[in-house]
Amino acid sequence: MKVRYKVWLEKDGEPIISEGKYRLLKAIEREGSIVKAAESLGISYKRAHSQIKAIEERLGRVIIERRRRRGACLTEEGKRLINEYEAVAKEFDRLASRLNTLQSEK
């Protein structure tokens, strides 16, 4: 048996960010563009845009700064969201690893 999990953050019972949206935000941070980020993930610009919009609506804050003809970057709120997701995921990774080690020792 192996321990597995999925991480997402919620606000008022509504999901804000899961692994897919996290990967999108990291790609925007890396690529400096929503279009390039979407391409790198193999999703459409429309899908990327709708995911960003959903996060912003649920948070009530802007997470992406769109710069005309110069791409996009994460706002401080966007960076904070990524950091929170990474911290939670890292803790679950640590716990799952420990549980899997204990399981294999049996």
C-alpha positions in Angstrom: 0.0 0.0 0.0 1.2 3.5 -0.8 0.1 6.9 0.6 -1.0 9.4 -2.1 -2.7 12.7 -1.9 -3.9 15.8 -3.8 -3.4 19.3 -2.5 -5.6 22.3 -3.1 -6.3 25.5 -1.1 -9.8 26.7 -0.5 -11.5 29.9 0.6 -14.9 29.7 2.2 -15.2 26.1 1.0 -14.5 27.0 -2.6 -11.2 25.7 -4.2 -8.8 28.5 -5.2 -5.7 26.6 -6.4 -4.8 23.0 -7.1 -1.9 21.4 -8.8 -2.9 22.4 -12.3 -3.4 26.1 -11.5 -0.2 26.1 -9.4 1.7 24.8 -12.5 0.1 27.6 -14.6 1.2 30.3 -12.1 4.7 28.9 -12.0 4.8 28.8 -15.8 3.7 32.4 -16.0 6.4 33.3 -13.5 9.0 31.4 -15.5 7.8 32.5 -19.0 6.7 36.1 -18.3 3.7 35.6 -20.5 0.3 33.9 -20.2 0.5 32.9 -23.9 3.9 31.3 -23.5 2.9 29.7 -20.2 -0.2 28.1 -21.8 1.8 26.8 -24.7 4.4 25.3 -22.4 1.7 23.4 -20.5 -0.2 22.4 -23.7 -3.4 24.3 -22.8 -5.2 27.0 -24.7 -4.8 30.7 -23.8 -8.6 30.8 -23.2 -8.3 28.0 -20.6 -5.3 29.7 -18.9 -7.1 33.0 -18.8 -10.3 31.4 -17.3 -8.3 29.6 -14.6 -6.6 32.9 -13.7 -9.9 34.7 -13.7 -11.5 32.0 -11.4 -8.6 32.4 -8.9 -8.9 36.2 -8.9 -12.6 36.1 -8.4 -12.5 33.7 -5.5 -9.7 35.5 -3.8 -11.1 39.0 -4.6 -7.6 40.0 -5.6 -5.4 40.4 -8.7 -2.7 37.7 -9.0 -1.4 38.5 -12.4 -0.2 41.9 -13.7 -0.8 42.1 -17.4 1.6 44.3 -19.2 0.5 45.3 -22.7 2.8 43.9 -25.3 5.3 43.0 -22.5 3.7 39.8 -21.1 2.6 39.2 -17.6 4.0 38.7 -14.1 2.7 37.6 -10.8 1.6 40.2 -8.3 2.7 40.0 -4.7 -0.6 38.2 -4.0 0.2 35.7 -6.8 3.6 35.0 -5.3 2.1 34.6 -1.8 -0.4 32.1 -3.2 2.4 30.1 -4.8 4.4 30.1 -1.6 1.4 28.9 0.4 0.7 26.1 -2.0 4.4 25.0 -2.0 4.6 25.0 1.8 1.5 22.9 2.1 2.6 20.5 -0.7 6.1 20.2 0.8 4.6 19.2 4.2 2.4 16.6 2.6 5.4 15.3 0.6 7.3 14.9 3.8 4.4 13.2 5.6 3.7 10.8 2.7 7.3 9.9 2.4 7.5 9.1 6.1 4.3 7.0 6.0 5.5 5.2 2.9 8.8 4.4 4.7 7.0 3.1 7.7 4.7 1.0 5.5 7.6 -0.6 3.7 9.3 -1.4 7.0 6.4 -3.7 8.0 
